[in-house]
Amino acid sequence: MIRSMTGFASASGTLEGWSWSWELRAVNGKGLDLRLRVPDWVDGLEVALRKQVTAQVARGNITCNLRISSAESDGSLQVNAAHVDTLLTALHEIEARAMDAGVSLAPSRASDILTMRGVLEQAEQAQDIDALRDALLSEMPALLRDFNAMREQEGAALATVMQAQLTEVENLAAEAAALAEARREDSAANLHRNLARVLDNSEGADADRVAQELALIAVKADVTEEIDRLAAHVAAARALIGQGGPVGRKLDFLMQEFNREANTLCSKAQSTELTTVGLALKAVIDQMREQVQNVE
């Protein structure tokens, strides 16, 4: 089964005073772009999560958000001493450089430093972070199953639409073949008349060379090869859709081949009816290409 690159899943849980909520969402992308927004104080969480997600997802712009709160926190704040030491060292260096340059700076105030990011942090009671990490990681498989279930559901809808579009391409290609066959005798008669007219008005012309040029024109007007390749592309697209998995890139390349054959058919048409069929083919192929952009 093919999957859409768009999807969403959410979950929540609790453990010994901790509570959390997950959000996993994805949109279309050329490759796999995974963005994890998780607390960095849970050691090893991001690395383990990245491994789990990349094992289940092949393409798309994926965002994973995790919010954690502690019921045991009393809401008090504490000074991050290490961060303050770093800030004071930096301030001292800035003031020294300013003095050397003859620049006078206003004295730093404690209230200014308190407003700097990272100086004050939530005071958390000592809790078992390892147990929290294990609980969070144990939830990820179920979250990924829900996420992929949605993507598979959308993928099934995409497959239905694309199968109908492939059938339309088959029907239009068959119509083009019928039109090409119907004009075959008229084209041959026209070539013979043109050959006779050229020979009658070209004294000393090489009849064999003229015949070769007209034959070349006839070959260039023949759309049989394009129609045969369209049929082969339809079969290849159906096989990829039936194969399932991350086949979006292959389908995208195949759409380029479809479009190339439709363009060539239009350029060789030499009739209003065949040109109309060629333009209809281009329209269906463009619609199908838009659907393919959503396939993983």
C-alpha positions in Angstrom: 0.0 0.0 0.0 1.3 3.5 -0.9 1.3 6.2 1.7 0.6 9.9 1.6 3.3 12.1 2.9 0.8 14.1 5.0 -0.3 12.8 8.4 -1.0 13.6 12.0 -1.1 11.7 15.3 -1.2 12.7 19.0 -1.0 11.0 22.3 -0.6 11.8 26.0 0.6 10.0 29.1 1.5 10.2 32.8 4.1 8.7 35.1 4.8 9.3 38.8 4.0 13.0 38.8 5.0 13.6 35.1 2.5 14.3 32.4 3.2 14.8 28.7 1.6 15.2 25.3 2.9 14.2 21.8 2.1 15.7 18.4 3.5 14.1 15.2 2.7 15.8 11.9 4.0 15.6 8.4 3.6 17.5 5.1 5.1 16.9 1.6 8.8 17.1 1.1 11.4 16.1 -1.5 13.3 14.1 1.1 13.1 13.3 4.8 13.4 16.3 7.0 12.8 15.4 10.6 12.5 18.1 13.3 12.3 17.0 16.9 11.2 19.5 19.5 11.8 17.6 22.7 13.3 18.7 26.1 17.1 18.4 26.0 17.3 17.6 29.7 16.0 14.1 29.0 19.3 12.5 28.1 19.3 10.3 25.0 15.7 11.0 24.1 16.2 12.8 20.9 18.7 10.3 19.5 16.4 7.3 20.3 13.3 9.1 18.9 15.1 10.0 15.6 16.1 6.3 15.2 12.5 5.1 15.7 10.9 7.7 13.3 13.4 7.2 10.5 12.9 3.5 10.6 9.2 4.1 9.9 9.1 7.1 7.6 11.0 7.5 4.3 9.9 11.0 3.0 8.2 14.1 4.1 8.8 17.1 6.4 8.2 15.6 9.8 7.7 17.6 13.0 7.6 15.8 16.4 6.6 18.0 19.4 6.8 16.8 23.0 5.6 18.9 26.0 6.4 17.6 29.5 5.2 19.0 32.8 5.7 17.9 36.4 2.8 17.9 38.9 5.3 17.9 41.7 6.8 21.3 40.8 5.9 24.1 43.2 6.4 26.7 40.5 9.4 28.3 42.3 12.4 29.5 40.3 16.1 29.1 40.9 19.2 30.7 39.5 21.2 28.7 37.0 24.6 29.4 38.6 26.7 28.0 35.8 24.9 30.1 33.2 25.3 33.2 35.3 29.0 32.6 35.6 29.3 32.4 31.8 27.3 35.6 31.4 29.4 37.5 34.0 32.6 36.4 32.3 31.2 37.7 29.0 30.2 41.0 30.5 33.6 41.5 32.1 35.3 40.9 28.7 32.9 43.3 26.9 33.5 46.0 29.5 37.3 45.5 29.3 37.3 45.8 25.5 35.0 48.9 25.7 37.4 50.5 28.1 40.4 49.8 25.8 38.5 51.4 23.0 37.6 54.4 25.0 34.0 53.6 25.0 32.0 54.3 28.2 29.3 51.7 29.1 26.5 52.0 31.6 27.0 49.9 34.7 25.3 46.5 34.5 22.4 45.9 36.9 21.3 42.7 38.5 17.8 43.2 37.1 19.2 43.3 33.6 21.0 40.0 34.1 17.9 38.3 35.6 15.9 39.0 32.4 18.5 37.2 30.2 17.4 33.9 28.9 18.5 30.9 31.0 19.4 32.8 34.2 16.2 31.7 36.0 14.8 28.2 35.5 12.0 26.1 37.0 13.0 24.5 40.3 12.3 20.8 39.8 12.4 18.2 42.5 14.7 15.3 42.0 12.9 12.7 39.9 13.9 9.6 37.9 14.6 10.9 34.4 15.6 7.5 33.1 12.2 6.0 33.9 10.6 9.0 32.2 12.7 8.5 29.1 11.8 4.8 28.9 8.1 5.6 29.3 8.3 8.2 26.6 10.1 5.9 24.2 7.7 3.0 24.9 4.8 5.2 23.6 6.5 6.1 20.3 5.6 2.8 18.4 1.9 3.2 19.0 2.1 6.9 18.0 3.9 5.9 14.8 1.3 3.3 14.1 -1.5 5.8 14.3 0.5 8.3 12.2 1.2 5.7 9.5 -2.4 4.5 9.6 -3.6 7.9 8.6 -1.0 8.2 5.9 -2.0 4.8 4.5 -5.7 5.8 4.5 -4.8 8.9 2.5 -2.5 6.8 0.3 -5.4 4.4 -0.5 -7.5 7.4 -1.6 -4.6 8.7 -3.8 -4.2 5.2 -5.4 -7.9 5.2 -6.3 -7.6 8.6 -8.0 -4.4 7.7 -9.8 -5.8 4.4 -11.1 -8.8 6.2 -12.6 -6.4 8.7 -14.2 -4.3 5.9 -15.6 -7.5 4.4 -17.1 -8.2 7.8 -18.7 -4.7 7.9 -20.2 -5.3 4.4 -21.6 -8.6 5.4 -23.2 -7.0 8.6 -24.7 -4.0 6.6 -26.0 -6.4 4.1 -27.6 -8.4 7.0 -29.2 -5.1 8.5 -30.5 -4.2 5.1 -32.0 -7.5 4.9 -33.8 -7.2 8.4 -35.2 -3.6 7.6 -36.3 -4.7 4.4 -38.1 -7.7 6.2 -39.7 -5.4 8.8 -41.3 -2.8 6.3 -42.4 -4.2 5.7 -45.9 -4.8 9.5 -46.4 -1.2 10.2 -45.3 0.2 7.7 -47.8 -1.9 9.1 -50.6 -0.8 12.6 -49.7 2.8 11.6 -49.7 2.5 10.0 -53.2 0.8 13.1 -54.5 3.5 15.4 -53.0 6.2 13.1 -54.5 4.7 13.4 -58.0 4.3 17.1 -57.7 7.9 17.6 -56.6 9.3 15.4 -59.4 7.1 17.2 -62.0 8.5 20.5 -60.9 12.1 19.6 -60.1 13.9 18.9 -63.3 17.0 16.8 -62.7 16.1 16.0 -59.0 17.2 12.7 -57.7 13.9 10.7 -57.4 15.4 8.3 -54.8 16.6 11.1 -52.6 13.2 12.8 -52.8 11.6 9.5 -51.9 13.9 9.1 -48.9 13.1 12.6 -47.6 9.3 12.0 -47.9 9.7 8.6 -46.1 11.6 10.4 -43.3 8.7 12.9 -43.1 6.3 9.9 -42.8 8.3 8.4 -40.0 8.4 11.7 -38.1 4.6 11.9 -38.4 4.1 8.3 -37.1 2.8 8.3 -33.4 2.8 4.6 -33.0 6.0 4.6 -30.9 4.6 7.3 -28.5 1.3 5.4 -28.0 3.2 2.2 -27.3 5.4 3.9 -24.7 2.4 5.4 -23.1 1.0 1.9 -22.7 4.3 0.8 -21.1 4.3 3.8 -18.7 0.7 3.0 -17.6 1.7 -0.6 -16.9 4.8 0.6 -14.9 2.7 3.1 -12.9 0.1 0.4 -12.0 2.9 -1.9 -10.9 4.5 0.7 -8.6 1.1 1.6 -7.1 0.5 -2.1 -6.5 4.0 -2.6 -5.1 3.4 0.0 -2.4 6.0 1.4 -0.1 8.0 4.6 -0.7 7.6 4.7 -4.5 6.8 8.5 -4.8 10.2 9.4 -6.4 9.8 6.6 -9.1 6.3 7.7 -9.9 7.4 11.3 -10.1 10.1 10.4 -12.7 7.5 8.3 -14.6 5.2 11.4 -14.8 8.0 13.2 -16.7 8.1 10.3 -19.2 4.3 10.5 -19.6 4.5 14.2 -20.3 7.3 13.7 -22.8 5.3 11.2 -24.8 2.2 13.5 -24.8 4.3 16.5 -25.9 5.8 14.5 -28.8 2.4 13.2 -29.8 1.1 16.8 -30.0 4.1 17.9 -32.1 3.5 15.0 -34.6 -0.3 15.3 -34.7 -0.8 17.2 -38.0 -4.5 17.0 -37.4 -7.0 18.8 -35.2 -8.5 15.6 -33.8 -5.1 14.1 -32.7 -3.9 17.4 -31.3 -7.1 17.6 -29.2 -6.4 14.1 -27.8 -2.8 15.0 -27.1 -3.9 18.1 -25.1 -6.4 16.0 -23.2 -3.5 13.6 -22.3 -1.4 16.4 -21.1 -4.2 17.7 -18.9 -4.7 14.3 -17.3 -1.0 13.7 -16.8 -0.6 17.0 -15.1 -3.5 16.2 -12.7 -1.8 12.8 -12.0 1.5 14.5 -11.4 -0.1 16.7 -8.7 -1.4 13.6 -6.9 2.0 11.9 -7.2 3.6 14.9 -5.3 1.7 13.6 -2.2 3.0 10.0 -2.4 5.8 9.0 0.0 
